[in-house]
Structures are given as structure tokens and as C-alpha cells.
Amino acid sequence: MNGTPASFPARDSVAEKLAALGESEQATLQLLMENAAQDENLIEGLYRQLDLASTAKLLNSLRLEKLGEWLGSNAPARLQIRLMEAARSSQHAAYQAFRTGLVRSGGLEKAYPKA
């Protein structure tokens, strides 16, 4: 491994999968999360999705909470801190809804239990 992030899939493609989050998208995202070389693409896609949600005319906070809960439950430990950083990177309601779902999943606590 040369340490450079993989260029496929693009952040817009990942953002579309995060927005839809159907069964086939979940399977694709789980494959992405298995490969550490794809971490940057996943995080960039997440930021893109959150930015798109924050500029939308109608905020679907339940969908964003579901996304946060699903990612928190399914992402490997190495991604949990980065997911929380993304959730805390803005005070916009879209980010807060994502953070609510992420916290509800308990992924960060499972990955890094208190001593």
C-alpha cells in the first residue's frame, strides 16, 4: 500500500449513496468502510452530503439522524472519531441531526470504551 487515497468513488458518488441509504447503498458503503484506503473518500462524501443537506430548502432531519445512527453502528473503530469530528464541524441543524443519530448509535463509546 502506498498510502495515497483511492480516487474512486468520487465524493459526489459517496454523497449520493449516503443520501439514499437503501440496501444496495448500504452494502456499497460497508465495502468502502472495510478498506482503510477509502476512508478519505467516505469522509469527503459525508461532508458533501451534510453540506448539501444544510443548503436544501427542506431539512430532512429524520433522514440525517438515521444516517448518523447507521454510520455510527456500522463504521469501524478507526472512523468513529472522524465521524464525530464531521458531526461537530458546524452548528447547522443538518449537522446537529446527524450528530444526534451518531451519538444514539453509541459507536464512539463502543470503539473507545471508558476505562
ZIBELMO-V861684 format. One record per pair of residues at least 24 apart in sequence whose ideal C-beta (glycine too) atoms are under 7 Angstrom apart, sorted by the first residue. I is the first residue (numbers start at 1). J is the second residue. D is the distance in Angstrom with one decimal. If there is no record, write none. Layout:
I/J/D
I/J/D
This chain:
1/37/6.7
5/37/6.3
5/40/3.9
5/41/6.3
6/37/4.9
6/38/5.6
6/41/6.4
9/41/6.1
11/41/6.5
11/44/4.0
11/45/4.6
11/48/4.8
12/48/6.3
14/41/5.8
14/42/6.0
14/45/2.4
15/45/4.6
15/48/3.9
15/49/4.1
15/52/6.5
18/45/6.0
18/46/6.2
18/49/4.4
18/67/6.0
19/49/5.6
21/66/7.0
21/67/6.0
21/70/6.5
30/74/6.2
33/74/6.8
33/75/5.6
33/76/5.9
33/79/6.6
36/78/6.7
39/79/6.3
43/82/5.5
43/86/6.5
46/86/5.4
47/86/6.0
50/86/6.8
50/94/5.7
50/95/5.7
50/98/6.1
53/94/4.0
54/90/6.9
54/92/4.4
54/94/4.1
54/95/6.9
59/93/5.8
59/94/5.9
61/93/6.5
61/97/3.8
64/94/5.8
64/97/3.9
64/98/4.7
64/101/6.8
65/97/5.1
65/100/5.2
65/101/3.7
66/101/6.1
67/98/6.2
67/101/6.4
68/98/4.2
68/99/6.4
68/100/6.5
68/101/2.7
68/102/3.8
68/105/6.9
69/101/3.8
69/104/5.4
69/105/4.6
71/102/6.7
72/101/6.8
72/102/4.4
72/105/2.8
72/106/7.0
72/107/3.4
73/105/4.5
73/107/6.0
75/107/6.2
77/111/3.5
80/107/5.1
80/108/4.7
80/111/4.2
84/108/5.6
